[in-house]
Amino acid sequence: MTIVSHLPLERSSLKELTRAVLASHPASPIASRLLEMTEEDEASRQNLMHVVASDRPLAGRLRHIASSDAASLAHPIPTIRHAMSALGFRAVHSSALACTLIEALTGSCSNLHFITFWRHAVTVAMLSQVLASVEQAHRDHAFAAGLLHNTGLLILDHHAPAALEAASKYAESQNIPLDEAVRLTIGFGEAE
């Protein structure tokens, strides 16, 4: 396998890319409040429900995620309280953070189809949760990890679209996975 000789981004530019993301997408007030929360007490659970319920679109997305996860239920999850019962505090908290992050990165995607990206993330989150149950691992952590696993691609698409396009073309020409092509062409992985 030949590594692309001209890197669209250098490894040192990972810090610059991170700074650009943070500067151009400052945390929303809801994201800031979510980041301050811990799961240590019942007050945090109540605060989480209040914060999520204050943003109707976010609450709707989280109820939809919980409804998808609770496939055996005959009807959709009606409230955030029910979503928290179905998914757990960490999964609702992480999902809310992911939703606010992904919402901040919406807009024109040069290389990714945004809806397909989001559906894939939710599917991986649910499958990760199922696998964690089988392995007797922490389901909420698995759900959050699955939901956030490809966020780096979305960030690259918004802040370095030419680099992601070059990686996509390289992956196709070499018949290798995109994540491997990103690491080879850009110099760092999208997970970083």
C-alpha positions in Angstrom: 0.0 0.0 0.0 1.4 3.4 -0.9 0.9 6.3 1.4 -0.2 9.5 -0.3 2.8 11.7 -0.7 1.1 15.0 -0.3 -0.9 15.2 2.9 -3.8 17.6 2.8 -3.4 18.3 6.5 -0.3 17.8 8.7 -0.4 16.0 12.0 0.4 19.3 13.7 -2.8 20.8 12.3 -4.9 18.6 14.5 -4.6 21.3 17.2 -5.5 24.0 14.7 -8.5 21.9 13.5 -9.7 21.4 17.1 -9.3 25.2 17.8 -11.3 26.0 14.6 -14.1 23.6 15.6 -14.3 25.2 19.1 -14.2 28.7 17.8 -16.7 28.3 15.0 -19.1 26.2 17.0 -19.2 27.5 20.6 -21.2 25.4 23.0 -24.9 26.2 23.1 -26.3 27.1 26.5 -27.9 23.7 26.6 -24.6 21.9 25.8 -22.8 24.0 28.4 -25.4 23.0 31.0 -25.2 19.4 30.0 -21.4 19.5 30.3 -21.7 20.7 33.9 -23.9 17.8 35.0 -22.8 14.7 36.7 -24.8 11.7 37.5 -23.9 11.6 41.2 -27.3 12.6 42.6 -31.0 12.7 41.9 -30.8 16.5 41.4 -28.7 15.8 38.3 -31.3 13.5 37.0 -34.0 16.1 37.5 -31.8 18.8 36.0 -31.1 16.6 32.9 -34.8 16.1 32.4 -35.5 19.8 32.8 -32.7 20.9 30.4 -33.7 18.4 27.7 -37.4 19.2 28.0 -36.6 22.9 27.6 -35.5 22.2 24.0 -38.5 20.6 22.2 -36.6 19.4 19.1 -33.9 17.8 21.3 -36.5 16.2 23.5 -38.2 14.8 20.4 -34.9 13.3 19.1 -34.1 11.7 22.4 -37.6 10.2 22.7 -37.2 8.9 19.2 -33.8 7.3 20.1 -35.4 5.7 23.2 -38.3 4.5 21.2 -36.0 2.9 18.6 -34.0 1.2 21.4 -37.2 0.0 23.2 -38.4 -1.8 20.1 -40.5 -4.2 22.1 -42.7 -1.3 23.2 -46.0 -1.0 21.3 -46.0 2.9 21.3 -43.4 5.7 21.2 -41.7 6.9 24.4 -43.9 9.9 25.6 -41.6 11.8 27.9 -38.0 12.4 28.7 -38.6 10.7 32.1 -39.6 7.5 30.2 -36.6 7.9 27.9 -34.3 8.1 30.9 -35.9 4.9 32.3 -35.5 3.1 28.9 -31.9 4.3 28.2 -30.4 5.3 31.5 -28.9 8.6 32.7 -25.6 8.3 30.8 -27.2 7.4 27.5 -29.7 10.3 27.7 -26.9 12.7 28.8 -24.5 11.6 26.1 -27.2 11.5 23.5 -28.3 15.0 24.4 -24.6 16.2 24.1 -24.2 14.4 20.8 -27.4 15.9 19.4 -26.4 19.4 20.3 -22.9 18.8 18.9 -24.3 17.3 15.7 -26.9 20.1 15.4 -24.0 22.7 15.6 -22.4 20.9 12.8 -25.4 20.7 10.5 -25.5 22.6 7.3 -23.9 21.8 4.0 -21.8 18.6 4.0 -19.4 18.3 1.2 -18.7 14.6 1.5 -21.2 13.1 3.9 -24.9 12.7 3.7 -26.0 14.2 7.0 -29.2 12.1 7.6 -27.4 8.9 6.6 -24.5 9.8 9.0 -27.0 10.4 11.9 -28.9 7.2 11.2 -25.7 5.2 11.2 -24.6 6.8 14.5 -27.9 5.8 16.2 -27.8 2.3 14.8 -24.3 1.8 16.0 -25.3 3.2 19.4 -28.2 0.7 19.7 -26.1 -2.2 18.6 -23.3 -1.3 20.9 -25.8 -1.2 23.8 -27.0 -4.7 22.9 -23.4 -6.0 22.7 -22.7 -4.5 26.0 -25.6 -6.3 27.5 -24.4 -9.6 26.2 -20.9 -8.9 27.5 -22.3 -7.6 30.8 -20.6 -4.3 30.2 -22.0 -0.8 30.9 -24.8 -0.3 28.4 -24.9 3.5 28.8 -21.2 3.9 28.0 -21.6 1.6 25.0 -24.5 3.6 23.7 -22.7 6.9 24.1 -19.6 5.5 22.4 -21.6 4.2 19.5 -23.4 7.5 19.0 -20.2 9.5 19.0 -17.9 7.1 17.2 -17.8 8.9 13.8 -18.2 12.5 14.9 -14.6 13.1 13.7 -15.7 12.5 10.1 -18.4 15.2 10.5 -15.9 17.6 11.9 -13.5 16.9 9.0 -16.3 17.4 6.5 -17.1 20.8 7.9 -13.6 22.1 8.6 -11.3 20.2 6.1 -13.6 19.0 3.3 -10.8 18.8 0.7 -8.8 16.6 3.0 -11.8 14.3 3.6 -12.5 14.2 -0.1 -8.9 13.2 -0.8 -9.1 10.5 1.8 -12.4 9.2 0.3 -10.8 9.0 -3.2 -7.7 7.3 -1.8 -9.9 4.8 0.1 -11.8 4.0 -3.1 -8.7 3.7 -5.3 -6.9 1.5 -2.8 -10.0 -0.4 -1.8 -9.4 0.3 1.9 -11.7 1.4 4.7 -12.2 5.2 4.9 -10.9 5.4 8.5 -7.6 3.9 7.3 -7.4 6.2 4.3 -8.0 9.2 6.6 -5.1 8.2 8.8 -2.8 7.7 5.8 -3.7 10.8 3.9 -4.3 13.3 6.6 -1.8 12.1 9.2 -4.2 11.5 12.0 -7.4 9.5 12.4 -10.9 10.9 12.5 -11.3 9.4 16.0 -8.5 11.6 17.2 
